[in-house]
Amino acid sequence: MNTSRPSLQTRLLRHVLVPLAGTWLLGSAIMLGVAMYFTQQAFDRSLLDDAYLVANHVQTSSTSGEGGLALNLSAQEMKTVLFDQSESLFFAVFRRDGALVAGHAGLLPQGLSDSGPVQFGSLDYQNKRLRSVTLYRPHLGGFYVVMGQTTASRERLLHRLLAFSVAPQVLLLI
């Protein structure tokens, strides 16, 4: 009977390095998930702040016809609200019935509802994928503010976080 035992190198690989690599992969996946969560929270909070700023400037107007809502921001003020060095920001204000008050008509999200004051989601607008927030305000007859932002900065930040956290782990694994 010729049964040869696996070499020490093979046993070491199977019993130590494979579980270590699996643990490293699992740790990296968890780290990436946590980084994505906190990155999204930070960017979403900024987007929500912009939506609240726009909502605070919606007022009743006798010249805006039925529905009586108008956005009381000058072009310069709106330019300041929508300024971002690396992203494109878009906004729209809709009456409760879905009629556009101000902004980009194409930002109308699917299924406007009064179910919650804030809804985050994704939109496709002008061939761009946007992270969006829809803010419902019940006063003045009810209206929605939709803010959309491109996501290149989020993705760059996640890639940098991944590189800075995975590189030391790879060195430790080696």
Phi and psi in degrees as a GROMACS rama.xvg file:
@    title "Ramachandran Plot"
@    xaxis  label "Phi"
@    yaxis  label "Psi"
@TYPE xy
-111.095  82.5872  ASN-2
-107.627  116.332  THR-3
-99.0267  137.44  SER-4
-77.1463  144.641  ARG-5
-61.9277  149.524  PRO-6
-65.3464  162.819  SER-7
-60.1353  -37.8372  LEU-8
-64.0851  -42.9948  GLN-9
-65.3525  -43.9081  THR-10
-65.3629  -40.1827  ARG-11
-62.8153  -44.2173  LEU-12
-59.6727  -47.2071  LEU-13
-71.2292  -40.8912  ARG-14
-94.8818  -16.6907  HIS-15
-121.128  -55.0814  VAL-16
-71.6042  -38.3729  LEU-17
-64.2263  -48.5097  VAL-18
-63.3481  -35.5085  PRO-19
-64.2671  -44.1014  LEU-20
-64.5235  -39.8379  ALA-21
-62.6221  -42.798  GLY-22
-63.6759  -40.7876  THR-23
-62.995  -44.3205  TRP-24
-62.8846  -43.5413  LEU-25
-63.0626  -44.4207  LEU-26
-61.5646  -40.5108  GLY-27
-65.8272  -40.0903  SER-28
-64.9015  -42.6882  ALA-29
-64.58  -43.671  ILE-30
-61.2057  -41.9649  MET-31
-65.337  -41.2452  LEU-32
-61.7717  -43.99  GLY-33
-65.0583  -43.3496  VAL-34
-62.4295  -41.9869  ALA-35
-62.4066  -43.0282  MET-36
-60.6473  -50.9495  TYR-37
-71.222  -33.6442  PHE-38
-63.4689  -46.6513  THR-39
-62.1715  -41.3398  GLN-40
-60.3264  -43.64  GLN-41
-65.9754  -47.4691  ALA-42
-67.238  -39.3987  PHE-43
-63.6129  -38.4108  ASP-44
-63.1599  -40.6839  ARG-45
-64.3395  -42.4605  SER-46
-63.857  -40.7856  LEU-47
-65.6911  -39.0796  LEU-48
-58.9171  -42.7641  ASP-49
-63.085  -39.6328  ASP-50
-64.4633  -42.0972  ALA-51
-63.7474  -39.4898  TYR-52
-60.5828  -46.1078  LEU-53
-64.6443  -43.9055  VAL-54
-60.7584  -34.7261  ALA-55
-69.9419  -11.312  ASN-56
-106.374  8.63839  HIS-57
-86.5735  127.856  VAL-58
-136.12  167.077  GLN-59
-76.418  148.578  THR-60
-145.469  130.787  SER-61
-76.4291  -19.9642  SER-62
-89.7601  -6.42995  THR-63
-90.7228  6.90385  SER-64
78.6237  -155.245  GLY-65
-61.9173  136.711  GLU-66
98.4365  -32.6247  GLY-67
56.0173  32.3316  GLY-68
-112.382  146.211  LEU-69
-148.707  152.495  ALA-70
-93.45  119.104  LEU-71
-98.5857  63.3299  ASN-72
-130.138  133.413  LEU-73
-72.2117  167.377  SER-74
-60.2241  -39.4873  ALA-75
-67.2482  -41.0558  GLN-76
-64.8543  -40.5444  GLU-77
-66.2049  -37.0468  MET-78
-61.9367  -38.5357  LYS-79
-66.9501  -42.9661  THR-80
-61.9372  -41.3642  VAL-81
-88.4422  3.81128  LEU-82
-72.9874  131.671  PHE-83
-152.515  133.057  ASP-84
-65.5831  -31.5911  GLN-85
-124.592  -6.15376  SER-86
-122.559  163.665  GLU-87
-105.225  130.109  SER-88
-113.068  140.327  LEU-89
-131.575  153.526  PHE-90
-143.978  160.884  PHE-91
-154.517  146.584  ALA-92
-120.146  125.438  VAL-93
-120.653  141.64  PHE-94
-68.5908  169.057  ARG-95
-58.2198  -31.5121  ARG-96
-82.2685  1.09452  ASP-97
94.7755  -0.809756  GLY-98
-74.1022  138.216  ALA-99
-72.6569  130.271  LEU-100
-96.7033  -45.9507  VAL-101
-160.562  156.446  ALA-102
99.5486  -154.109  GLY-103
-93.9269  113.292  HIS-104
-61.8467  -29.3041  ALA-105
-71.5383  -4.05111  GLY-106
-86.1036  4.81581  LEU-107
-61.1774  113.599  LEU-108
-76.3565  161.495  PRO-109
-68.8929  134.329  GLN-110
63.3212  63.7594  GLY-111
-61.5053  132.749  LEU-112
-143.759  159.751  SER-113
-94.7423  13.4854  ASP-114
-65.5542  -28.8257  SER-115
-153.233  153.5  GLY-116
-71.0158  -24.6746  PRO-117
-135.561  130.255  VAL-118
-133.93  123.499  GLN-119
-96.4328  150.695  PHE-120
-171.061  -160.829  GLY-121
-129.012  147.377  SER-122
-135.686  150.917  LEU-123
-103.889  122.593  ASP-124
-144.783  128.699  TYR-125
50.297  46.3668  GLN-126
59.5536  27.6728  ASN-127
-126.477  144.291  LYS-128
-90.4456  123.443  ARG-129
-116.131  144.135  LEU-130
-86.7757  132.305  ARG-131
-129.663  157.589  SER-132
-131.724  135.752  VAL-133
-115.027  122.785  THR-134
-112.598  122.182  LEU-135
-99.7748  129.884  TYR-136
-118.864  119.29  ARG-137
-76.4094  -19.4819  PRO-138
-74.6854  167.163  HIS-139
59.6592  31.3037  LEU-140
88.6342  -4.64663  GLY-141
92.2695  130.023  GLY-142
-154.445  164.066  PHE-143
-119.508  141.794  TYR-144
-116.474  126.584  VAL-145
-116.03  124.336  VAL-146
-116.577  134.538  MET-147
-128.14  143.006  GLY-148
-139.396  137.067  GLN-149
-64.5584  163.609  THR-150
-118.417  17.6985  THR-151
-62.127  -40.4651  ALA-152
-63.9535  -39.9372  SER-153
-60.9662  -46.0455  ARG-154
-65.7695  -40.739  GLU-155
-63.102  -42.4616  ARG-156
-62.8399  -43.2557  LEU-157
-62.941  -40.8928  LEU-158
-63.0434  -41.1147  HIS-159
-66.1606  -43.4466  ARG-160
-59.516  -42.3129  LEU-161
-63.503  -45.661  LEU-162
-63.2987  -43.7628  ALA-163
-72.4724  -19.9366  PHE-164
-99.3972  -30.2952  SER-165
-78.8697  -36.9334  VAL-166
-57.4461  -48.2117  ALA-167
-63.8402  -35.0127  PRO-168
-66.4276  -37.8441  GLN-169
-64.7558  -42.5584  VAL-170
-62.1956  -41.0889  LEU-171
-66.0735  -37.5158  LEU-172
-64.9103  -40.0764  LEU-173
